[in-house]
Amino acid sequence: MNESMAIAVVGMSCRFPGAESGPGEFWEGLVGGLDAVGEVPSDRWDGEGFYDPDPSVAGKSVARRAG
């Protein structure tokens, strides 16, 4: 690789379900069998406002759970 093309990753940010402290905690949860699927927290979005059990309704989701 040409030295003028070298890069350095100096930081990382992420948000994983069931892991508040980062990717290491998320990985440990996966290895340990963590079920990180759950209701979407109401402070993220209005889940009821986006939900419709009819998949033919445009702009809606048939899922209430995510992970």
TORMIMI-985915 format. One record per residue: residue number from 1; x, y, z of N, C-alpha, C in turn. Coordinates in pm, 1 decimal. Example, Ala and Ser with C-alpha at 12.3 -4.5 7.8 and 13.67 -1.06 7.14 Angstrom:
2
{num->1&nX->1319.0&nY->-569.0&nZ->780.0&caX->1230.0&caY->-450.0&caZ->780.0&cX->1320.0&cY->-330.0&cZ->780.0}
{num->2&nX->1285.0&nY->-225.0&nZ->708.0&caX->1367.0&caY->-106.0&caZ->714.0&cX->1290.0&cY->3.0&cZ->787.0}
end
This chain:
67
{num->1&nX->84.6&nY->-118.2&nZ->0.0&caX->0.0&caY->0.0&caZ->0.0&cX->88.6&cY->123.8&cZ->0.0}
{num->2&nX->53.1&nY->218.4&nZ->-78.9&caX->121.8&caY->346.5&caZ->-84.8&cX->98.3&cY->421.5&cZ->45.9}
{num->3&nX->204.6&nY->475.4&nZ->107.6&caX->190.0&caY->544.3&caZ->235.8&cX->95.7&cY->663.3&cZ->228.9}
{num->4&nX->83.6&nY->727.2&nZ->114.8&caX->-8.3&caY->840.4&caZ->104.1&cX->-154.2&cY->794.8&cZ->107.6}
{num->5&nX->-178.8&nY->664.8&nZ->93.5&caX->-314.0&caY->610.2&caZ->97.4&cX->-347.2&cY->549.4&cZ->233.6}
{num->6&nX->-253.4&nY->548.5&nZ->326.7&caX->-277.0&caY->487.6&caZ->457.2&cX->-379.6&cY->568.1&cZ->536.6}
{num->7&nX->-461.5&nY->497.9&nZ->612.9&caX->-559.6&caY->562.8&caZ->699.9&cX->-548.3&cY->503.8&cZ->839.4}
{num->8&nX->-603.5&nY->572.9&nZ->935.8&caX->-608.4&caY->522.7&caZ->1073.0&cX->-749.7&cY->541.6&cZ->1125.7}
{num->9&nX->-805.6&nY->437.3&nZ->1183.9&caX->-935.5&caY->447.4&caZ->1249.3&cX->-906.6&cY->488.3&cZ->1392.9}
{num->10&nX->-954.2&nY->605.5&nZ->1431.9&caX->-920.4&caY->658.3&caZ->1563.9&cX->-1038.5&cY->659.8&cZ->1660.0}
{num->11&nX->-1154.0&nY->616.1&nZ->1614.6&caX->-1269.8&caY->613.2&caZ->1702.4&cX->-1380.6&cY->530.0&cZ->1642.5}
{num->12&nX->-1474.6&nY->494.5&nZ->1726.4&caX->-1586.4&caY->413.9&caZ->1680.2&cX->-1706.1&cY->444.4&cZ->1768.5}
{num->13&nX->-1821.6&nY->450.4&nZ->1707.7&caX->-1944.3&caY->471.2&caZ->1782.6&cX->-2047.8&cY->372.4&cZ->1732.6}
{num->14&nX->-2126.3&nY->319.2&nZ->1822.6&caX->-2228.4&caY->223.8&caZ->1782.5&cX->-2336.9&cY->217.0&cZ->1889.1}
{num->15&nX->-2449.2&nY->161.4&nZ->1849.3&caX->-2559.6&caY->139.7&caZ->1942.8&cX->-2618.7&cY->3.7&cZ->1910.7}
{num->16&nX->-2599.7&nY->-90.3&nZ->2002.0&caX->-2647.0&caY->-225.9&caZ->1981.2&cX->-2753.4&cY->-260.6&cZ->2084.4}
{num->17&nX->-2854.3&nY->-338.4&nZ->2045.7&caX->-2956.2&caY->-378.1&caZ->2142.2&cX->-2896.8&cY->-467.0&cZ->2251.3}
{num->18&nX->-2930.7&nY->-436.7&nZ->2374.9&caX->-2883.4&caY->-516.9&caZ->2486.9&cX->-2739.7&cY->-491.8&cZ->2525.9}
{num->19&nX->-2676.7&nY->-388.1&nZ->2470.2&caX->-2535.2&caY->-362.1&caZ->2499.2&cX->-2512.0&cY->-211.9&cZ->2508.5}
{num->20&nX->-2519.1&nY->-158.9&nZ->2627.7&caX->-2503.2&caY->-14.8&caZ->2645.1&cX->-2358.5&cY->31.2&cZ->2634.7}
{num->21&nX->-2263.0&nY->-58.0&nZ->2663.1&caX->-2123.8&caY->-13.4&caZ->2666.9&cX->-2048.8&cY->-32.7&cZ->2535.4}
{num->22&nX->-2110.3&nY->-93.4&nZ->2433.8&caX->-2043.7&caY->-102.2&caZ->2305.0&cX->-2039.6&cY->-240.5&cZ->2244.9}
{num->23&nX->-1960.7&nY->-254.8&nZ->2138.2&caX->-1959.8&caY->-380.1&caZ->2062.6&cX->-1908.2&cY->-500.4&cZ->2141.4}
{num->24&nX->-1817.6&nY->-479.0&nZ->2235.5&caX->-1768.2&caY->-591.3&caZ->2315.9&cX->-1879.2&cY->-654.1&cZ->2398.2}
{num->25&nX->-1960.5&nY->-570.7&nZ->2460.7&caX->-2072.7&caY->-620.7&caZ->2540.3&cX->-2176.2&cY->-688.8&cZ->2450.4}
{num->26&nX->-2199.1&nY->-633.4&nZ->2331.5&caX->-2292.6&caY->-694.6&caZ->2237.4&cX->-2242.9&cY->-833.0&cZ->2196.1}
{num->27&nX->-2114.0&nY->-844.6&nZ->2164.7&caX->-2056.8&caY->-973.3&caZ->2125.7&cX->-2071.3&cY->-1075.0&cZ->2238.5}
{num->28&nX->-2041.7&nY->-1033.9&nZ->2360.7&caX->-2055.7&caY->-1125.2&caZ->2474.6&cX->-2200.5&cY->-1171.2&cZ->2489.1}
{num->29&nX->-2294.8&nY->-1081.1&nZ->2464.7&caX->-2435.6&caY->-1118.6&caZ->2469.1&cX->-2470.6&cY->-1220.4&cZ->2362.9}
{num->30&nX->-2419.3&nY->-1200.7&nZ->2241.5&caX->-2444.8&caY->-1296.9&caZ->2134.0&cX->-2387.8&cY->-1433.8&cZ->2168.2}
{num->31&nX->-2264.2&nY->-1434.2&nZ->2216.5&caX->-2199.3&caY->-1560.2&caZ->2253.9&cX->-2277.0&cY->-1628.2&cZ->2366.8}
{num->32&nX->-2332.4&nY->-1548.2&nZ->2457.9&caX->-2406.3&caY->-1601.6&caZ->2571.6&cX->-2551.9&cY->-1632.1&cZ->2543.3}
{num->33&nX->-2598.2&nY->-1611.1&nZ->2419.6&caX->-2735.6&caY->-1643.8&caZ->2384.3&cX->-2836.2&cY->-1533.9&cZ->2412.8}
{num->34&nX->-2792.0&nY->-1409.1&nZ->2423.3&caX->-2881.3&caY->-1296.7&caZ->2449.0&cX->-2988.4&cY->-1285.1&cZ->2341.2}
{num->35&nX->-3113.0&nY->-1271.0&nZ->2382.4&caX->-3222.2&caY->-1240.2&caZ->2290.6&cX->-3241.7&cY->-1089.4&cZ->2297.0}
{num->36&nX->-3191.3&nY->-1017.0&nZ->2198.2&caX->-3193.9&caY->-870.9&caZ->2199.5&cX->-3311.8&cY->-814.0&cZ->2121.9}
{num->37&nX->-3408.5&nY->-896.6&nZ->2086.3&caX->-3526.4&caY->-850.0&caZ->2013.9&cX->-3631.7&cY->-808.9&cZ->2115.8}
{num->38&nX->-3688.9&nY->-690.9&nZ->2096.0&caX->-3791.1&caY->-643.8&caZ->2188.3&cX->-3869.4&cY->-528.2&cZ->2129.8}
{num->39&nX->-3962.0&nY->-476.8&nZ->2208.2&caX->-4040.9&caY->-361.0&caZ->2166.6&cX->-3947.8&cY->-242.2&cZ->2144.1}
{num->40&nX->-3975.7&nY->-163.9&nZ->2042.0&caX->-3898.1&caY->-42.8&caZ->2017.2&cX->-3933.5&cY->57.5&cZ->2127.1}
{num->41&nX->-3833.3&nY->112.7&nZ->2197.4&caX->-3863.1&caY->207.6&caZ->2304.7&cX->-3940.4&cY->329.5&cZ->2252.6}
{num->42&nX->-4038.9&nY->374.3&nZ->2328.6&caX->-4123.7&caY->485.7&caZ->2285.2&cX->-4047.0&cY->616.6&cZ->2271.4}
{num->43&nX->-3929.5&nY->627.8&nZ->2336.1&caX->-3851.6&caY->751.1&caZ->2321.1&cX->-3775.3&cY->754.7&cZ->2188.6}
{num->44&nX->-3775.7&nY->644.5&nZ->2113.3&caX->-3711.7&caY->642.7&caZ->1981.2&cX->-3810.1&cY->677.8&cZ->1871.5}
{num->45&nX->-3929.0&nY->619.1&nZ->1876.3&caX->-4033.3&caY->653.9&caZ->1780.9&cX->-4167.0&cY->601.9&cZ->1830.7}
{num->46&nX->-4273.7&nY->651.4&nZ->1772.0&caX->-4408.9&caY->609.6&caZ->1807.1&cX->-4439.2&cY->479.6&cZ->1734.0}
{num->47&nX->-4412.9&nY->367.7&nZ->1799.1&caX->-4433.4&caY->237.4&caZ->1736.7&cX->-4576.0&cY->214.5&cZ->1692.7}
{num->48&nX->-4671.7&nY->258.9&nZ->1770.8&caX->-4812.2&caY->240.8&caZ->1732.9&cX->-4847.3&cY->324.0&cZ->1609.9}
{num->49&nX->-4785.8&nY->439.2&nZ->1594.4&caX->-4812.6&caY->524.7&caZ->1479.0&cX->-4762.8&cY->465.9&cZ->1348.1}
{num->50&nX->-4660.1&nY->380.1&nZ->1355.6&caX->-4603.8&caY->318.3&caZ->1235.3&cX->-4655.4&cY->176.9&cZ->1211.2}
{num->51&nX->-4728.8&nY->121.2&nZ->1306.5&caX->-4771.4&caY->-18.6&caZ->1296.3&cX->-4905.1&cY->-32.7&cZ->1225.5}
{num->52&nX->-4913.5&nY->-134.1&nZ->1138.9&caX->-5041.0&caY->-177.5&caZ->1082.1&cX->-5025.6&cY->-325.2&cZ->1048.1}
{num->53&nX->-5115.1&nY->-410.0&nZ->1093.6&caX->-5100.9&caY->-553.4&caZ->1066.2&cX->-5121.4&cY->-590.4&cZ->919.4}
{num->54&nX->-5173.5&nY->-497.7&nZ->840.6&caX->-5197.9&caY->-523.3&caZ->698.5&cX->-5073.2&cY->-485.7&cZ->617.9}
{num->55&nX->-5001.6&nY->-584.2&nZ->560.6&caX->-4878.0&caY->-553.8&caZ->487.4&cX->-4898.8&cY->-473.0&cZ->359.3}
{num->56&nX->-5022.3&nY->-458.0&nZ->314.1&caX->-5045.8&caY->-380.4&caZ->191.8&cX->-5059.5&cY->-230.7&cZ->219.6}
{num->57&nX->-5060.4&nY->-190.3&nZ->347.2&caX->-5072.0&caY->-48.7&caZ->381.5&cX->-4935.4&cY->17.5&cZ->364.6}
{num->58&nX->-4928.6&nY->116.8&nZ->276.7&caX->-4802.2&caY->185.8&caZ->248.2&cX->-4757.4&cY->270.9&cZ->367.0}
{num->59&nX->-4626.2&nY->275.7&nZ->388.9&caX->-4569.4&caY->361.4&caZ->492.0&cX->-4583.2&cY->308.8&cZ->633.4}
{num->60&nX->-4623.0&nY->183.4&nZ->648.2&caX->-4640.9&caY->123.1&caZ->780.5&cX->-4553.2&cY->-0.5&cZ->793.7}
{num->61&nX->-4539.2&nY->-48.1&nZ->916.2&caX->-4462.5&caY->-169.2&caZ->944.9&cX->-4555.1&cY->-274.2&cZ->1004.3}
{num->62&nX->-4533.9&nY->-399.4&nZ->968.5&caX->-4611.6&caY->-508.2&caZ->1027.8&cX->-4542.1&cY->-563.5&cZ->1152.3}
{num->63&nX->-4426.5&nY->-507.2&nZ->1186.6&caX->-4350.2&caY->-554.2&caZ->1302.7&cX->-4358.0&cY->-453.3&cZ->1416.6}
{num->64&nX->-4372.6&nY->-503.7&nZ->1537.3&caX->-4369.4&caY->-418.3&caZ->1656.2&cX->-4240.0&cY->-437.2&cZ->1734.3}
{num->65&nX->-4165.3&nY->-538.9&nZ->1698.5&caX->-4043.0&caY->-571.0&caZ->1771.0&cX->-3923.0&cY->-556.9&cZ->1678.0}
{num->66&nX->-3810.4&nY->-522.7&nZ->1735.4&caX->-3687.8&caY->-506.6&caZ->1657.4&cX->-3569.2&cY->-545.0&cZ->1744.9}
{num->67&nX->-3454.8&nY->-557.9&nZ->1683.3&caX->-3335.8&caY->-591.6&caZ->1760.7&cX->-3212.0&cY->-580.6&cZ->1678.4}
end
